[in-house]
Amino acid sequence: MKIKEGYLLREVAGSNIVVPVGSGNMDFSGVITLNEVGSFIWKQLEKDATKEDILNNLLDEYDVDKATAERDVDEFINKLKGAELLAD
């Protein structure tokens, strides 16, 4: 899985914001703010990580049980799919 081209994660005034860049995303009018874990997952997706890679890296980075981490990863990925932010 990978983030669709034309979207970047930027820190703005202490908040992690997804910013559309380029003319191909002119119809995107929303603002997406990510928390720390969302930003961590986003950065993994920028590297074309698999769900299993993301889950393992999340478990290594944070003190969380596997069931909670898996639920969080699934929920985040589904939200990105719903917003059409993941590449095919």
C-alpha positions, 0 to 999 in steps of 0.5 A: 500500500502506498499514499497516492501521489500529490499528498504530503504530510507537513507539520504546521503549528505543531499539528500534522496536516495532509496537504494536497500538492500539484494541479491533479488534486484541485478538487480536494477541498478538505483538511486532514489532521493526523494524530501521532499514530496516524502520522506514524502510519502515514509515514509507513505508507509513504514507503509502500509498506504492507499492512503487516509491516505497518503493524509490526513497526507500530508494535515496535514503536508504541506500547500497544497490544496487537489487537488494538494496533491491528484495529487502529491500522485497519481503521486508518487504512479504511479512512484513507481508502474512503478519502481516495488517498491510497494508490491502486 
